[in-house]
Amino acid sequence: MQIDIKSLNAVATAVRVLTMDAVQKAKSGHPGLPMGCADLGSLIYGEILSHYPADPAWINRDRFVLSAGHGCMLLYSLLHLSGYDLSLEELKNFRQCGSLTPGHPEYGLTPGVETTTGPLGQGISNSVGLAMAERMLAARFNTENQAIIDHYTYVLCGDGDLMEGVSAEAASLAGHHGLGKLIVFYDSNSITIEGSTGLAFTEDVLKRFAAYGWQTLSGDAYDLEGIMKLVKEAQNEENRPTIIKLKSVIGKGSPNMAGSHKVHGAPLGEDEIKAAKVELGVPEDSAFYIPREACEYFAARREEWRQRYSDWEDMFKLWRRENTRLASEWDLFFQPVAADNLEFPLYNEGDKVATRKAGGEVLNAMARQIPNLIGGSADLAPSNVTDLKGMGSFQKENPKGRNLHFGVREHGMGAIANGLALHGGIKPFCATFLVFSDYMRPAIRLAAMMKLPVIYIFTHDSVFVGEDGPTHQPVEHITALRAIPNLVVLRPGDGQETAAAWKLALARTEGPTVLALTRQGLEVYAKDDAQWVDHVKRGAYIVKDCEGSPETVLVATGSEVSLALGIAGELGSGVRVVSMISRELFLQQPQDFKEKLIPGSARRVVIEAGISMGWEGIAGSNGIIQSIDRFGESGPAGQLADKLGLTVKEIVARIKA
């Protein structure tokens, strides 16, 4: 295919000028990568991507992930030039409050941005989930006559992305699955913030990726015809993902700073920008200059993209007419879950079941009703009880399998789950022990930031894990997760609450949810609140009430609700027990609702097998917080309860004292 080198050079010039001027105007930013990769970026957006700027959400578009998110002026410039709804005025407001051009790309804010990147390694890891989703949907919906899902995922990453461990976890799994439609451009400029990559990074990256099962290619970042040949070679490899190492010069176009770490993360300065513009052949006193050839080039390309998009729409309409059953299933995949219409397993008062086991039973019931509920565990499915029975494992030879096997890769699992959610059409869940949520925290935080409805199943939720000892006994983890904005943490206390928690998680569309579930069995308790299922949505409800206004309110979560009920039995009259399944949801409620459940006049006792931090507001100045502000130790759960003061006798004595 013949490419218009002259026009692409004009686009690259525009990217360099827009980057220099935007960073200088903002007095901060990272001009090095956009200037060094301007030629590659022009080729990606001009010739490689199958996309349609007028419909950034087109399901069959190629995805482009800028994993090295600090170089976002490359992305913003190309989105503007290629015709996305991102004005030049927004580029001029780079890094300013309220603009569509923040300091790192943010999903859901800027049209054309596929994922929030900046924490290095996350973007390339998200791309593995994007490529997996493409394969899953293609296997399920493509027919012999119409391939309605048939797109690539392209990534631009740097040395920093490949130093981060999360990218290694995700890349290893991508190689195992042979994700042939995942193509990574590795910008190898040999520079990090501190100087040369040789200070800390001397491995042979391509040999490492070859060991993962990737196709490895290399070339020159400024040989556009050569890059197109490499891309064609990557596209022709159907059974392996491809990484293309391109040797580049950071800050290319800057006469005195190109190739230096000084151009990585600071404005060039007025004098250097003028000198660079002279070298680039543009008016040195111009600001945000765009060559006419660049505009004309993209105007012609937009017409070609429009025709390609129209052809796909025609094919999709024909597919719907010829495949009515598949079309109905497609609609289920791409609409919110109607949680109120689902049938949940029933648990009766007196049944004894670990909430992880109840959670597994609910999950399987949901999976039979929600065909795109897909996920798995970080090698702990038997312990997490997350195996989808009879639904197969997602593998090269079985892309329709719904059980994902992430291996012992919690960090990669979190980032890949984000990619699955970002693609659209997949409702992902992932699972591990609660104590290992620490390994996933960066990905969880980004899911919350991007408002992705990922469901996290974290079992073995307290020191009652027992004999495995303090390395496996979470104490601070629930509090740490509650600290993440827009993450809802649910800690159900019995089988019935577990089903209600799943219903709440499935109904969420604007953020992720944690289900914290027990290893040990818990008895299903009676519930005095006839509307408790609705009140769970508000974070708390009354499990056991008393005559009149309560003198003491016992507030508990998870397995400690059963403990609170035992305490209430010992204390006698005037005691209310509240199950606070979600502290953050409860705190969002109107004051009259909170006061009705937990009157200010009552003595408050909070009971949770975790640290006390965050419960001070619920307990009040005269309340009691029965918690664990230390690490646990190895021993049977019953012995630990005695040692840590989580018994009816101990807490009753403390209340009476």
Buried (B, 14 or more C-beta within 10 A) or exposed (E): EEBBEEBBBBBBBBBBBBBBBBBBBBEEBBBBBBBBBBBBBBBBBBBBBBBBBBBBEBBBBBBBBBBBBBBBBBBBBBBBBBBBBBEEEBBBBBBEEEBBBBBBBBBEEBBBBBBBBBBBBBBBBBBBBBBBBBBBBBBBBBEEEBBBBBBBBBBBBBBBBBBBEBBBBBBBBBBBBBBBBBBBBBBBBBBBEEBEBEEEBEEEBBEBBBEBBBBBBBBEBBBBEEBBEBBEBBBEBEEBBBBBBBBBBBBBBBBBBBBBBBBBBBBBBEEBBBBBBEBBEBEEEEBBBBBEBBBEBBEEBBEEBBEBBEEBBEBBEEBBEEBEEBBEBBEBBEEEBEBEEBEBBEBEEEBEBBBBBBBBBBBBBBBBBBBBBBBBBBBBBEBBBBBBEEBEBBBEEEBEBBBBBBBEBBBBBBBBBBBBBBBEBBBBBBBBBBBBBBBBBBBBBBBBBBBBBBBBBBBBBBBBBBEBBBEBBBBBBBBBBBEBEBBBBBBBBBBBBBBBBBBBBBBBEEBBBBBBBBBBBBBBBEBBBEEBBEBBBBBBBBBBBBEEEBBBBBBBBBBBBBBBBBBBEBBEEBBBBBBBBBBBBBBEBEEEBBEEBBBEEBBBBBBBBBBBBBBEEBBBEEBBBBBBEEEBBBBEBEEBBEEBBBBBEBBBEEBEE
